[in-house]
Amino acid sequence: MKKYVLSLLIIPSLAFSYESEFSIDYWTAIPHGYLKKGSTKLALKETLKLQTAKDFGGKIIFKEHEESNLPNIVFMYTPVKFESSAVANRTFSFRDITVNNGEEFEATLDITSYDLGLLWDVGHLKEKTEDRLDFRAGFSIRYIERNFEIKTNTNEAKEKHKDLKPMLDIEAEVEVLPVHQELRAEIILEAQGYTNGNEYLFDIIDSIRMNYKNIFGEFGYRVEKYKMADDVKKVSASGIFWSLGIHF
């Protein structure tokens, strides 16, 4: 799937009606929650000993000009890979593999997301407030690949799942420090959500962004929460993230 991320860089130009923004993100995500398979329940930190993930992602945004009524187009790539190499503190089983108390094992939980979203300006606040306040709402489609693997010196088990989920999206920006025309600071809140019966998926980012000419940097906190009907039960990833990008 990574080749599809690279292909976004050669999307036909939308310059006639859009501004472009490209960024690289670095997220230190802490795992919480548990996996469940039948009657087996595996806590990510206590049982599987999964460690904090440190992964690079990316985002491409085509922003509509203020005078147009077109939506912003957002492409986002978010990998989260939790890994461990540890000694079991209790005996547990998953599918056909049993890990005995005191036995060495390795575990990996890899959750990779690809988003395509459309967001519309609400009330043309950016124009009315001279770029000090902006609010957008819309929807996105998230493709998710979830891979879990656990192995010992003698055996291993794997689970793979793929999902395509519709998400509702909102974004809000507030300018807090108009230092001068070329240097601005903003507080940004981004939220995506999906729920259906016993399933849900939430992704929330709160950050502060500094813009200088065509370069920007973000620093904030991100939380993803999953509850899926097939294998993932109340799994969350949360932690600090950094972002660096350009816009033109």
C-alpha distance (Angstrom), angle and dihedral (degrees) to the residues before:
residue distance angle dihedral
M1 . . .
K2 3.79 . .
K3 3.80 89.8 .
Y4 3.80 88.2 64.4
V5 3.79 89.9 56.7
L6 3.79 90.3 54.2
S7 3.79 90.6 48.1
L8 3.80 89.4 63.2
L9 3.78 87.7 72.6
I10 3.78 90.7 67.4
I11 3.81 97.8 47.5
P12 3.80 109.4 139.6
S13 3.79 112.1 -90.8
L14 3.78 118.7 -86.2
A15 3.78 92.9 -176.6
F16 3.80 94.4 123.4
S17 3.82 90.5 73.3
Y18 3.82 107.6 7.3
E19 3.78 143.5 63.0
S20 3.82 116.2 -141.3
E21 3.81 131.9 -131.1
F22 3.80 127.9 -174.8
S23 3.81 126.1 -176.0
I24 3.81 141.9 171.1
D25 3.82 116.4 -143.3
Y26 3.81 130.3 -157.5
W27 3.81 116.6 -163.3
T28 3.80 128.4 -173.5
A29 3.82 99.8 -160.0
I30 3.82 122.8 -170.9
P31 3.85 115.5 -151.8
H32 3.81 122.5 -127.3
G33 3.80 135.2 170.3
Y34 3.77 131.2 29.6
L35 3.80 147.0 -84.7
K36 3.77 121.5 -123.5
K37 3.79 131.3 -160.3
G38 3.79 113.9 175.5
S39 3.80 106.0 -50.3
T40 3.83 92.5 -18.0
K41 3.79 115.5 104.6
L42 3.81 119.1 -174.5
A43 3.80 120.1 -170.1
L44 3.80 109.5 -142.4
K45 3.80 97.1 -138.1
E46 3.80 105.4 22.4
T47 3.83 98.9 42.7
L48 3.81 107.0 18.4
K49 3.84 93.6 34.4
L50 3.82 91.4 -142.1
Q51 3.79 114.0 -178.0
T52 3.80 132.6 -141.7
A53 3.81 112.5 -72.0
K54 3.80 119.6 -130.2
D55 3.79 110.5 -167.4
F56 3.80 141.0 157.4
G57 3.80 119.9 -130.5
G58 3.76 135.2 165.2
K59 3.77 147.2 -143.5
I60 3.81 135.0 -153.7
I61 3.81 119.4 -167.3
F62 3.78 129.5 -175.4
K63 3.82 104.4 -160.0
E64 3.77 119.9 -157.2
H65 3.78 118.2 -124.2
E66 3.79 114.2 -107.1
E67 3.78 93.2 -110.8
S68 3.81 94.8 54.6
N69 3.81 129.9 79.9
L70 3.80 94.4 -145.7
P71 3.82 121.4 121.5
N72 3.77 126.3 -109.5
I73 3.82 110.1 -105.3
V74 3.81 114.9 -141.2
F75 3.82 128.9 -169.2
M76 3.81 116.6 -175.9
Y77 3.81 133.8 179.5
T78 3.83 118.1 -165.7
P79 3.82 122.1 176.8
V80 3.82 120.1 -175.2
K81 3.80 116.9 -178.7
F82 3.80 119.8 178.9
E83 3.80 116.9 -170.0
S84 3.79 138.9 177.5
S85 3.78 140.8 -178.5
A86 3.77 107.3 -170.7
V87 3.79 150.4 130.2
A88 3.82 117.1 -96.7
N89 3.81 115.6 -113.1
R90 3.81 91.1 -162.0
T91 3.80 138.9 15.2
F92 3.80 114.4 -92.7
S93 3.80 138.8 162.6
F94 3.80 135.2 -146.2
R95 3.79 119.9 -175.0
D96 3.83 105.8 -49.3
I97 3.78 97.8 -13.7
T98 3.80 128.5 87.7
V99 3.80 121.8 -166.3
N100 3.79 112.2 -159.4
N101 3.78 125.8 -144.7
G102 3.82 108.0 -85.7
E103 3.81 93.7 17.4
E104 3.81 121.3 129.7
F105 3.81 116.8 -118.6
E106 3.80 142.5 164.6
A107 3.81 125.4 -140.4
T108 3.82 134.1 -174.2
L109 3.81 129.9 -172.6
D110 3.81 111.4 -174.0
I111 3.83 118.5 -175.8
T112 3.81 114.5 177.9
S113 3.81 123.1 -179.9
Y114 3.82 132.4 -165.8
D115 3.81 117.4 -168.2
L116 3.79 133.6 -166.7
G117 3.81 113.1 -176.4
L118 3.80 141.6 174.4
L119 3.82 118.6 -155.7
W120 3.80 127.4 -178.4
D121 3.79 127.5 -154.0
V122 3.82 109.9 -109.0
G123 3.78 115.9 -139.7
H124 3.81 93.2 -15.8
L125 3.81 87.4 -94.1
K126 3.79 93.2 162.0
E127 3.80 91.6 61.6
K128 3.80 94.7 41.3
T129 3.83 94.6 48.9
E130 3.83 96.8 41.0
D131 3.84 93.3 -112.1
R132 3.83 94.2 -50.1
L133 3.82 97.0 111.2
D134 3.78 132.3 26.5
F135 3.80 132.6 172.9
R136 3.81 126.2 -176.1
A137 3.79 133.4 -179.9
G138 3.78 134.1 -176.7
F139 3.78 143.2 108.8
S140 3.79 141.2 -82.2
I141 3.77 141.0 -165.5
R142 3.81 116.4 -127.9
Y143 3.79 122.3 -160.4
I144 3.81 110.5 -161.1
E145 3.80 130.0 -166.7
R146 3.80 115.0 -167.6
N147 3.79 120.1 -173.8
F148 3.80 125.1 177.8
E149 3.80 123.9 -176.1
I150 3.77 132.5 174.6
K151 3.79 126.3 178.1
T152 3.78 143.1 171.1
N153 3.78 130.4 -168.4
T154 3.82 89.8 -82.4
N155 3.79 108.3 29.3
E156 3.79 146.1 18.9
A157 3.81 140.7 -165.8
K158 3.80 131.3 -160.2
E159 3.80 136.9 -167.4
K160 3.79 125.4 -169.9
H161 3.79 127.8 -174.6
K162 3.79 134.5 173.2
D163 3.80 126.6 -164.7
L164 3.78 139.0 178.0
K165 3.82 111.8 -155.0
P166 3.83 132.9 -179.7
M167 3.81 113.5 -131.0
L168 3.80 133.8 -164.2
D169 3.81 111.5 -136.7
I170 3.80 135.8 -160.0
E171 3.80 130.9 175.2
A172 3.80 130.7 -174.7
E173 3.82 129.0 -173.9
V174 3.81 127.5 -171.1
E175 3.79 122.2 -175.2
V176 3.82 108.9 -136.1
L177 3.79 104.0 167.3
P178 3.79 119.0 33.9
V179 3.82 93.3 179.8
H180 3.78 91.5 170.2
Q181 3.78 138.0 -43.4
E182 3.82 94.6 -71.3
L183 3.83 99.2 38.8
R184 3.81 121.1 56.6
A185 3.80 136.6 159.6
E186 3.81 125.1 -151.5
I187 3.78 138.6 -178.9
I188 3.80 110.8 -136.7
L189 3.80 131.0 -166.1
E190 3.81 120.3 -170.6
A191 3.81 123.5 -179.5
Q192 3.80 133.7 176.7
G193 3.78 126.0 -178.5
Y194 3.81 142.9 -178.6
T195 3.79 129.3 175.6
N196 3.79 132.5 170.8
G197 3.80 121.7 163.1
N198 3.81 107.8 -54.3
E199 3.81 92.9 -9.1
Y200 3.78 126.8 89.9
L201 3.77 140.8 162.0
F202 3.81 125.9 -170.0
D203 3.80 129.4 178.5
I204 3.83 118.8 -176.2
I205 3.81 128.4 177.3
D206 3.81 125.1 -175.5
S207 3.80 116.2 -177.6
I208 3.77 149.0 149.2
R209 3.78 117.2 -125.7
M210 3.80 130.4 -158.7
N211 3.80 118.0 -158.3
Y212 3.80 122.3 -164.5
K213 3.79 116.1 174.7
N214 3.83 104.2 -57.5
I215 3.82 96.3 -18.5
F216 3.80 127.4 83.6
G217 3.78 139.3 177.1
E218 3.81 130.9 -163.0
F219 3.78 132.8 -161.3
G220 3.78 122.8 -176.1
Y221 3.79 151.2 108.5
R222 3.81 127.9 -75.4
V223 3.81 130.7 -164.4
E224 3.82 127.1 -171.8
K225 3.80 120.4 -175.6
Y226 3.82 125.0 -171.2
K227 3.76 134.4 -173.8
M228 3.81 112.4 169.4
A229 3.77 128.8 179.1
D230 3.81 96.4 -133.2
D231 3.80 109.3 47.9
V232 3.80 116.3 -31.1
K233 3.80 114.4 84.2
K234 3.79 119.7 -175.2
V235 3.79 96.9 -30.2
S236 3.79 117.9 165.1
A237 3.79 136.3 179.4
S238 3.78 120.1 -161.6
G239 3.77 137.4 166.4
I240 3.77 150.4 103.1
F241 3.79 121.1 -48.6
W242 3.80 136.8 -169.7
S243 3.78 128.2 -157.8
L244 3.80 134.6 -170.4
G245 3.77 125.0 -173.6
I246 3.78 152.6 140.9
H247 3.79 133.9 -122.3
F248 3.77 132.4 -166.0
